[in-house]
Amino acid sequence: MINLFSNRISIVGAGGWGTALANLLSNNGIDVLIWAYEPEVVQEINSSHTNHTYLSGINLSKKIQATSLLNEIFEFSKIILSSVPTQYIRSVYSISQPVLETAYIINVAKGIEQNTYYRCSQIFADLGVAQERYAILTGPSHAEEVARSIPTTVVVSSQNLELAVFVQHTFSNENFRIYTSTDTIGCEFGGSLKNIIAIASGIIDGLKFGDNTKAALITRGLAEMNRLAVAFGANPQTMSGLAGLGDLFVTCNSRHSRNRLVGELIGQGKKLDEITKSMKMIAEGIASTKSVYELSRKINVEMPIIEKVYEILFENLDPRIVIKQLMTRSSKNEWW
């Protein structure tokens, strides 16, 4: 086990997932300090032991402490669980770059950065975090269910197996089971790409199409996820596991999924701008759609579903027309 680790973990980001994991860790006997951007969220966690803004209806452990000062987070522990949405990682941590060079990062965000097309591990590498100090915790895990101790299984991936095993042992309990992996590329692509397919799944729900359509989307969406991930060196087996198929299934079908909800509202005729303005939490699939669409074209990987999600979101194409275009593409062998 890694000797540097104490019984403390700092959490950056008090959204639903960061808060749920803070509660899980505290109940596992870990001392937790969580950073929130909003002072009112800090006050509520410290005084009322709740976070109604991002995790309504959950009573938090009274041992959890919150702060709005990042320097307190880094002083508290060298182990940082990062729950900052992908598009904000660079801005949140950039002033703390020297500290990050000695920190261990356990990332739980899922997305592809715009303009750079970087996965989260690459963003943190830019900020000085060596790969042996980085892990990603991912898989089918809605915060609302983990906070209620509903049985959940996820995967932690790191190039440093010792770090992965530490996360496995520290976070696991009778309701939260963790497997280990060394395929960080595959795990990061799985978590990022499934959000885009989930938007498409929501569009299907909004249009009131059926189970046949949803099954086709999930299956062919998984093929696209695998195609891109493998192009960057991922193990194709990863897409059949928790980080791929598992996360894809739950995000495409769950009422908790923000990405699926975005798609459902679009399928009902609402515009993207009005949807995003009404949401408290970020649906990472929106930004990732743009990043992945551009990336796939750059490296010449064919991703017809993701291309059509991009056209619906950013070019205002009618979803019914887009689905007809997908259904009437030139015929192919299933495995191409």
C-alpha positions in Angstrom: 0.0 0.0 0.0 1.1 3.6 -0.7 2.8 4.8 2.5 2.1 8.5 1.8 -1.7 8.0 2.2 -3.2 9.0 5.5 -6.8 8.5 6.6 -7.8 11.8 4.9 -9.1 12.6 1.4 -9.9 16.0 0.0 -12.7 16.4 -2.5 -12.9 19.2 -5.0 -16.4 19.8 -6.3 -19.6 19.5 -4.2 -21.9 18.6 -7.0 -24.1 15.5 -6.6 -21.4 13.0 -7.3 -18.7 14.7 -5.2 -21.1 15.0 -2.3 -22.3 11.3 -2.6 -18.7 10.1 -2.5 -17.9 12.4 0.4 -20.7 10.7 2.3 -19.6 7.2 1.3 -16.0 7.9 2.3 -17.0 9.4 5.7 -19.2 6.4 6.4 -16.2 4.2 5.6 -14.2 6.0 8.3 -12.3 8.4 6.1 -11.9 12.1 7.2 -13.2 14.3 4.4 -12.9 18.0 3.5 -14.9 19.0 0.5 -14.6 22.2 -1.6 -17.6 24.0 -3.1 -17.6 27.0 -5.3 -20.7 28.4 -3.8 -20.4 29.8 -0.2 -24.0 28.9 0.5 -23.3 25.3 -0.3 -20.4 25.3 2.1 -22.5 26.8 4.8 -25.3 24.3 4.3 -23.0 21.3 4.5 -21.3 22.6 7.6 -24.4 23.7 9.5 -27.2 21.5 8.2 -25.3 18.5 6.9 -27.3 18.6 3.7 -26.7 19.7 0.1 -30.1 20.4 -1.3 -28.8 22.2 -4.3 -27.0 19.2 -5.8 -28.1 16.1 -3.7 -31.6 16.8 -2.4 -33.1 14.5 0.2 -29.9 13.1 1.6 -28.6 13.6 5.2 -24.9 13.8 5.1 -22.4 12.5 7.7 -21.8 15.1 10.4 -18.1 14.4 10.1 -17.9 16.0 6.6 -16.4 19.5 6.6 -16.7 21.9 3.7 -14.6 24.9 2.6 -14.5 27.5 -0.2 -10.7 27.8 0.0 -8.7 25.6 -2.3 -5.5 26.0 -0.3 -7.3 24.4 2.7 -8.1 21.4 0.5 -4.4 20.9 -0.5 -3.2 21.4 3.1 -5.7 18.8 4.4 -4.6 15.9 2.2 -2.3 14.9 -0.7 -5.1 12.7 -2.0 -7.6 14.7 -4.1 -10.8 13.3 -5.4 -11.6 15.6 -8.3 -15.3 16.0 -9.1 -14.8 19.2 -11.2 -16.6 18.9 -14.6 -14.2 18.3 -17.4 -14.5 21.7 -19.1 -13.6 23.5 -15.8 -10.7 21.3 -14.6 -8.0 23.5 -16.1 -9.4 26.8 -14.7 -10.0 25.4 -11.2 -6.6 23.9 -10.8 -4.3 26.1 -12.9 -3.3 28.3 -10.0 -2.5 25.2 -7.9 -0.1 23.6 -10.4 2.9 23.4 -8.1 0.8 21.6 -5.5 -0.5 19.1 -8.0 3.0 17.9 -8.8 3.0 16.1 -5.4 -0.7 15.2 -5.2 -2.6 12.0 -6.1 -5.6 12.7 -8.2 -8.7 10.4 -8.2 -10.8 11.8 -11.0 -14.5 11.1 -11.4 -15.4 13.6 -14.2 -16.3 12.2 -17.6 -15.7 14.2 -20.7 -13.4 15.4 -23.5 -12.0 18.9 -23.3 -13.0 21.3 -26.0 -10.3 22.6 -28.4 -7.6 20.3 -27.1 -9.7 17.1 -27.4 -7.9 15.9 -24.2 -9.2 13.3 -21.8 -9.1 14.2 -18.1 -5.8 12.3 -17.5 -4.2 14.5 -20.3 -5.5 17.7 -18.8 -4.1 16.8 -15.4 -0.8 15.8 -17.0 -0.7 19.3 -18.5 -1.1 20.6 -14.9 1.8 18.5 -13.6 0.2 15.3 -12.4 2.3 12.3 -13.4 0.4 9.2 -14.7 1.5 7.2 -11.7 -0.3 9.7 -9.5 -3.6 9.6 -11.4 -6.6 7.3 -11.3 -10.1 7.5 -12.7 -13.1 6.1 -10.9 -15.9 5.4 -13.4 -18.8 3.1 -14.3 -22.6 2.9 -13.9 -23.1 5.0 -10.7 -25.7 7.7 -10.3 -25.0 9.8 -7.3 -28.7 9.7 -6.2 -28.5 5.9 -5.8 -25.0 5.7 -4.3 -26.1 8.2 -1.7 -29.0 5.9 -0.8 -26.7 2.9 -0.5 -28.2 1.1 -3.5 -25.8 -1.6 -4.6 -23.4 -0.2 -7.2 -20.4 -1.6 -9.0 -17.7 0.6 -10.7 -14.1 0.4 -11.9 -10.9 2.3 -11.0 -8.2 2.5 -13.5 -4.6 3.7 -13.1 -1.2 3.0 -14.6 -0.2 2.7 -10.9 -1.8 -0.6 -9.7 -0.9 0.3 -6.1 -3.0 3.5 -6.4 -5.9 1.6 -8.0 -5.8 -1.0 -5.2 -5.8 1.8 -2.6 -8.9 3.3 -4.2 -10.5 -0.1 -4.4 -10.0 -0.8 -0.7 -10.7 2.7 0.6 -14.0 3.3 -1.3 -15.4 -0.3 -1.2 -18.2 -1.4 1.2 -21.1 -3.8 1.2 -23.0 -1.5 -1.2 -20.2 -0.2 -3.4 -18.0 -2.7 -5.2 -14.9 -1.7 -7.2 -12.9 -3.6 -9.8 -9.4 -2.5 -11.0 -8.1 -1.8 -14.5 -5.0 -0.5 -16.1 -6.8 0.7 -19.3 -7.1 4.4 -18.4 -7.6 5.4 -22.0 -10.5 3.0 -22.5 -12.2 3.9 -19.2 -12.0 7.6 -19.9 -13.4 7.2 -23.4 -16.1 4.9 -22.2 -17.3 7.5 -19.6 -17.1 10.3 -22.0 -18.7 8.8 -25.1 -21.6 7.2 -23.3 -22.9 10.6 -22.4 -23.3 11.5 -26.1 -25.1 8.3 -26.8 -27.3 9.0 -23.8 -28.4 12.3 -25.4 -29.5 10.3 -28.4 -31.3 7.9 -26.1 -33.2 10.8 -24.6 -34.2 12.0 -28.0 -35.7 8.6 -28.7 -37.6 8.9 -25.5 -38.8 12.4 -26.3 -40.0 11.2 -29.7 -41.8 8.3 -28.0 -40.1 5.7 -30.1 -39.8 2.1 -28.8 -37.6 -0.5 -27.3 -36.4 -1.7 -30.7 -35.0 1.8 -31.5 -33.3 2.1 -28.1 -31.7 -1.3 -28.4 -30.3 -0.5 -31.8 -29.0 2.8 -30.5 -27.2 1.3 -27.5 -25.7 -1.5 -29.6 -24.5 0.6 -32.5 -23.5 3.4 -30.1 -21.2 1.0 -28.3 -19.6 0.0 -31.6 -18.8 3.7 -32.2 -17.4 4.1 -28.7 -15.2 1.1 -29.2 -14.0 2.3 -32.6 -12.7 5.6 -31.3 -11.2 4.3 -28.1 -9.3 1.5 -29.9 -7.9 4.1 -32.3 -6.2 5.7 -29.4 -4.8 2.4 -28.0 -7.6 1.3 -25.6 -8.3 -2.4 -25.0 -11.5 -3.3 -26.8 -12.5 -5.5 -23.9 -12.9 -2.4 -21.8 -16.0 -1.3 -23.8 -17.7 -4.5 -22.8 -17.2 -3.8 -19.1 -18.4 -1.4 -16.5 -16.7 1.7 -18.0 -18.3 1.0 -21.4 -21.5 -1.1 -21.7 -22.3 -0.8 -18.0 -22.2 3.0 -17.9 -23.8 3.2 -21.4 -26.8 1.1 -20.3 -27.5 3.0 -17.1 -27.1 6.5 -18.6 -29.3 5.7 -21.6 -32.1 4.4 -19.5 -32.1 6.1 -16.1 -34.4 8.9 -14.9 -31.3 10.3 -13.0 -29.3 10.9 -16.2 -28.9 14.6 -17.0 -27.6 13.7 -20.5 -30.6 11.5 -21.3 -32.9 14.3 -20.0 -31.3 16.8 -22.4 -32.0 14.5 -25.3 -35.6 13.9 -24.1 -36.4 17.6 -23.9 -34.9 18.1 -27.4 -37.0 15.2 -28.7 -40.0 17.1 -27.2 -39.1 20.2 -29.3 -37.2 22.3 -26.8 -34.0 24.2 -27.9 -30.6 23.5 -26.4 -30.1 27.0 -25.0 -33.3 27.0 -23.0 -32.6 23.5 -21.7 -29.1 24.3 -20.4 -30.3 27.6 -18.8 -32.8 25.6 -16.7 -30.3 23.0 -15.4 -28.5 23.3 -12.1 -25.9 20.7 -12.9 -23.8 20.3 -16.1 -24.6 17.6 -18.7 -21.1 16.8 -19.8 -22.2 15.1 -23.0 -23.1 18.5 -24.6 -19.5 19.8 -24.7 -18.2 16.3 -25.4 -20.4 16.0 -28.4 -18.6 18.9 -30.0 -15.2 17.7 -29.0 -15.7 14.1 -30.1 -17.3 15.1 -33.4 -14.3 17.3 -34.3 -11.8 14.7 -33.0 -13.4 11.8 -35.0 -13.2 13.9 -38.2 -9.7 14.9 -37.5 -8.5 11.3 -37.2 -11.0 10.0 -39.8 -12.9 7.6 -37.5 -16.5 7.1 -38.7 -19.1 7.8 -35.9 -22.5 8.3 -37.6 -24.6 8.5 -34.5 -22.4 11.0 -32.7 -22.2 13.0 -35.9 -26.0 13.2 -36.0 -26.2 14.2 -32.3 -23.8 17.0 -33.1 -26.1 18.1 -36.0 -29.1 18.1 -33.8 -27.5 20.0 -30.9 -25.4 22.5 -32.9 -27.0 22.8 -36.3 -30.7 22.5 -35.2 -31.5 19.6 -37.5 -34.9 17.9 -36.9 -34.3 14.7 -34.9 -36.9 12.8 -37.0 -35.0 13.7 -40.2 -31.7 12.7 -38.6 -33.0 9.3 -37.6 -34.3 8.7 -41.1 -30.9 9.5 -42.4 -29.3 7.0 -40.1 -31.8 4.3 -41.0 -31.2 4.8 -44.8 -27.4 4.9 -44.8 -25.7 2.5 -47.2 -25.9 -1.1 -46.1 -22.9 -2.6 -44.2 -21.7 -5.8 -42.6 -22.3 -5.6 -38.8 -18.6 -5.9 -38.0 -16.7 -3.3 -40.1 
